[in-house]
Amino acid sequence: MKLLSLGAIAMDIVINSHELPKDDGFALIQHEEMLPGGSASNVSVSAAHLGMEVYQTGKIGDDNVGEKFIRTLVADGVDKRYIVTKENGTTLHTYILTAPGGKHCIFANKGDSVWTLVPEELPDNIMDDMDVFYNDMFSPKAAIWLAKKAKEQGKPVLYNMQCVPSFMEMCGTSQKDIDEMMGLCNVFVSGRDGYFELTGEEDYRKAMKIVQEKYHVQEGVICTAGGEGAVWYDGNEYEAPAYKIDPVDTTGAGDCFLGGLLYAYFLEKMDKKSALEFSNASAAVKCLQAGPRSRADVKTILEFKDSQCKNF
């Protein structure tokens, strides 16, 4: 199965410390490293290692960060042919501060490339050979164009609201753009903060119902609720609790959840509850290792699931 992925593609400067600094406080850096990241590309790598044929699109700059990103993406088994490079451009990069217990925060330098991809820069027939389209609405014009192409061809669209609408507006994606994508996607995924901004409702389960009743997403809406697990609502509610682990690094866990979801639901055709359980396991396996990407294969994730069931 061929997956086309569009969205945040970046390099991450990961800074490990003994604690996250408090206001006007200090913390010592124990280790600093530049690693490949970006939410959409993390999803792509996760899906590729689970056996999907993955093609990444998006825009980077022709700087050293962009060159390194391309090298790492190809090394991770993702096809780069649809990535566009901006001359004299700056690639999105982030600073991820991590501390023990899986605590982290992220500062993003959005550069001048990642949100500027437009349909004219892509082949008109790009969706013809694809089976699924994933996006997080970075580069909204291209995302909406590709989603329309997918819908015309009867191919599923998964929209992940990686960042809340107020942040996306700063990156060039308006509420009108989001509303249009909500009408095109087959599955919508967001965390609790995204549902709150969309509805003003603090109870994310109630907010999910409001969103589904407003947009009528064909196969329903999903909330990734961290330690509470994940919930899928399509008129009925399906729930999968999070696995109990001692996390090393939670960065990228949501991305690996999505890689697992794309594999489990669209490739393996699992039912919704089973797909959530596999996706939670994919996220948990990621949390047991440092860095924003997971290269776990299906066997590794299933073995993890089996070990958790035995322990339970």
Buried (B, 14 or more C-beta within 10 A) or exposed (E): BBBBBBBBBBBBBBBBBEBBEEEEEEBEEEEEEBBBBBBBBBBBBBBBBBEBBBBBBBBBBBBEBBBBBBEBBEEBBBBBEBBBBBEEBBBBBBBBBBBEEBBBEBEBEBBBBBBBBEBEBBEEEBBEEBBBBBBBBBBBBBBBBBBBBBBEEEBBBBBBBBBBBEBBBEBBBEEEBBEBBBBBBBBBBBBBBBBBBBBEBEEBBEBBBBBBEEBEBBBBBBBBBBEEBBBBBBEEBBBBEBBEBEBBBBBBBBBBBBBBBBBBBBBBEBEBBBBBBBBBBBBBBBBBBBBBBBBBEBEBBEBBBEEBEEEE
